Amino acid sequence: MKHRISAGVLALRGDRLLLVRHFRPGIHDFWAGPGGGVENAEELHEAAQREAFEETGLQVHAHTLAYIDELIDDSGRMVKFWFLADYHSGEIDVSANPADDEAISEAGWFERDALPPGHVFPEVLRGRFWTDLETGFTAPIKLPLRQSIF
């Protein structure tokens, strides 16, 4: 089984959360915080910031490890480290993503009660995340191992 290490951001701008839409007609359609594979000797938070920039054109500052997420799918097992991040600068632009195999069609800032319909990852963004955010992340929270639906 192949293993992959990934890092992503749960970036906030005021009370709005940054999400990107991964869309391939007939294959998948979901929203997630920006993120992707860690490269070479990158620190996890650096990979998360780089991925956010590549996928959205935004500069963010990843600062707190919030969740450790594990997924299994046909390609293997992925461990994703989700960091809280703050917006720093830039305007959303999904056209410059260098990853040819991704299908990011749009991105946006979403309030808690106005998340996009359909699948949103990690799933805690539809509930628990907002409570965890209010109480503070004193330690990373391990999410349950799950089978990826895509």
Residue pairs with C-beta under 8 A, 6 or more apart in sequence:
1 76
1 77
2 75
2 76
2 77
3 76
3 77
3 78
3 79
4 37
4 75
4 76
4 77
4 78
4 79
5 37
5 38
5 44
5 78
5 79
5 81
6 35
6 36
6 37
6 38
6 47
6 78
6 79
6 80
6 81
7 35
7 36
7 38
7 44
7 45
7 47
7 48
7 51
7 62
7 80
7 81
7 82
7 83
8 32
8 33
8 34
8 35
8 36
8 48
8 51
8 52
8 80
8 81
8 82
8 83
9 18
9 33
9 34
9 35
9 48
9 49
9 51
9 52
9 60
9 62
9 82
9 83
9 84
9 85
10 17
10 18
10 33
10 66
10 67
10 82
10 83
10 84
10 85
10 125
10 129
11 17
11 18
11 33
11 34
11 52
11 58
11 60
11 84
11 85
11 86
11 87
12 18
12 84
12 85
12 86
12 87
13 86
13 87
13 109
15 111
15 112
16 109
16 110
16 111
17 33
17 109
17 110
17 111
17 112
17 115
17 125
18 33
18 34
18 52
18 56
18 58
18 60
18 87
18 107
18 108
18 109
18 110
19 31
19 32
19 33
19 107
19 108
19 110
19 115
19 116
19 120
19 125
20 31
20 32
20 33
20 34
20 55
20 56
20 94
20 104
20 106
20 107
21 29
21 30
21 31
21 104
21 105
21 106
21 107
21 116
22 28
22 29
22 30
22 31
22 32
22 102
22 103
22 104
22 105
23 29
23 103
23 104
23 105
23 106
24 103
27 150
28 103
28 150
29 118
29 119
30 118
30 119
30 120
30 121
30 150
31 115
31 116
31 118
31 119
31 120
31 121
32 120
32 121
32 122
33 82
33 121
33 122
33 125
34 48
34 51
34 52
34 54
34 55
34 56
34 107
35 48
35 51
35 52
35 55
35 80
35 82
36 47
36 51
36 54
36 55
36 99
36 102
37 47
38 44
38 47
39 47
39 50
42 50
44 65
44 81
44 83
45 62
45 63
45 65
45 83
46 62
48 62
48 81
48 83
48 85
49 59
49 60
49 61
49 62
49 85
52 58
52 59
52 60
52 62
52 85
53 59
53 60
53 90
54 96
54 97
54 98
54 99
55 94
55 97
55 102
55 104
55 107
56 90
56 92
56 93
56 94
56 107
57 90
57 91
57 92
57 93
57 94
57 96
58 87
58 88
58 89
58 90
58 91
58 92
59 87
59 88
59 89
59 90
60 85
60 86
60 87
60 88
61 85
61 86
61 88
62 83
62 84
62 85
63 83
63 84
63 85
63 86
64 83
64 84
64 137
65 81
65 82
65 83
65 137
65 140
66 82
66 83
66 84
66 129
66 132
66 137
66 140
66 141
67 81
67 82
67 122
67 124
67 140
67 141
67 142
67 143
68 79
68 80
68 81
68 82
68 140
68 141
68 142
68 143
69 79
69 80
69 81
69 82
69 122
69 143
70 77
70 78
70 79
70 80
70 143
70 144
70 145
70 146
71 77
71 78
71 80
71 145
71 146
71 147
71 148
72 78
72 145
72 146
72 147
72 148
73 147
73 148
73 150
78 148
80 122
81 140
82 122
84 133
84 137
92 107
92 108
94 104
94 105
94 106
94 107
97 104
108 116
110 116
112 130
115 125
115 126
119 149
120 126
122 129
122 143
124 132
124 143
132 141
